[in-house]
Amino acid sequence: MRRLALLISTIMLVVLVGTVAAQEEITLVIWGEGGITQCAADMTADACTPYGRTVIEGWEAAHPNIKLQIEDHGWDEELRQNIVTAQLGGTAPDIITGESFMPSLVANGSLAPLAISEEVMANQVAGPLLPVTDAEGTVYGIAAFTAVFALEVNADVVRKAGLDPDTLDLSTWNKVTEVARQISAAGSGEYYGFSLLGPTQWPVAAQFRVAPYVYQTGADFCDEGCVNPTWNDEASIKVYEWFRELYQLTPPGLAFNGDEGFVFSQLFAGLDAMQTAGAWHPAWAASSGCADCRYFPLPVPDEGGARANVVVGNANYAVLESSTQKAEAMMFLEWLVSDEVQNDAFWAYGRLPSTQSALQTIAAVADGDTSSVPEYWDGEEPTAFTGRFLGYMDELLNGDVRKLPAWANNYPELNALWNTMFGEILTSDRSVKEILDDYQAQAEAIAAS
């Protein structure tokens, strides 16, 4: 009897200690993107949307003992460098976010394998997970939201040029070029046919918008594992020749402005008619006063050509292997892909969800079921608004969606070199093949160093 009582007492003590431990306050350090860092800085700021408030306040209400310390450490190359520095100095956070450089962190073992429920995992769309998936299929993160590309058209500019936006055939590269040429001619310097982004301070911004068209030809930027460059693949020559043509139909000086937001906002203002646009553009266009912006599938090289696209604006979140709070950090990743958060990412932040269920909900709104539209929505009629995203959603779910390659070695140097090459292609009279061969040799030397 005494032995039984002792056993019961021991069990109760273990349970009590476990309960106390579970209630101990811990802090997850998260290096996030703007959707949540702006709210972490100031919940009352105009930049803090209901999306960021849902992420932070919803989490803290459900997990009062797990505090969030959300920090802004930049984006793209700046963020990558800060992560590497923190790892070397032993000051890395629990959770990071990132985009084009995430495959390099997967490859070097920086990230912990994803550990979330099978049900939640089954709800993820495959494409957004590509940058955080290794060659064996192990997944190391989630996507808080995502995007692919489409062709954005300002129908009012098309009409101004004497063309009918309802009958435009923009299915191939040549047809897009011809329409852009007609619009530029009609504009006589007042408006132009296409808005092209050249090299910017973001190392991969232009490369993202070239990648789908490179993939359409069967070419790539590098070999398997992204060790050796393949820039001068014969198939990719026509890609860059086409971009050189489009550059001539872009407003003077715009491509090299360097401010990505300014470059693409000019279509909304009526300065040009077409551009390659991510899935955040429909909400941006609506808020910028583009009364009739439309979205078409990306053109392909020729009739019957292959579709291809790339995930972009794809905010992958992952837990660092060095974190001592992996279980709690994985819970936060699950929260980011919950229906509640994903719905707010769309309506409050203008970003495309990364889960099957959230995309189905948007499709239902486009079909007339507006029950999921939040009370705070004060934009245009929801059915029309969501209809603009259907093409993006079809591409995301059914297209040939890939990731932008991340170099195995000398990542920053090779991206910088590609930007220099692309700038020369746009502005030089040299043959594209000669330029590609020249920079291929330089890229090989850097990759091998």
Secondary structure, 3 states (H helix, E strand, C coil): CHHHHHHHHHHHHHHHHHHHHHHCCEEEEEECCHHHHHHHHCCCCCCCCHHHHHHHHHHHHHCCCEEEEEECCCCHHHHHHHHHHHHHHCCCCCEEEECCCHHHHHHCCCECCCCCCHHHHHCECCHHHHHHECCCCCECCEECCECCEEEEEEHHHHHHCCCCCCCCCCCEHHHHHHHHHHHHHHHCCCCEEECCCCCCCCCCHHHHHHHHHHHHCCCCCECCCCCCECCCCHHHHHHHHHHHHHHCCCCCCCCCCCCHHHHHHHHHCCCEEEEEEECCHHHHHHHCCCCCEEEECCCECCCCCCCCEECCCCCEEEEECCCCCHHHHHHHHHHHCCHHHHHHHHHCCCCECCEHHHHHHHHHHHCCCCCCCCCCCCCCCHHHHHHCCHHHHHHHHHCCEECCCCCCCCHHHHHHHHHHHHHHHHHCCCCHHHHHHHHHHHHHHHHHC
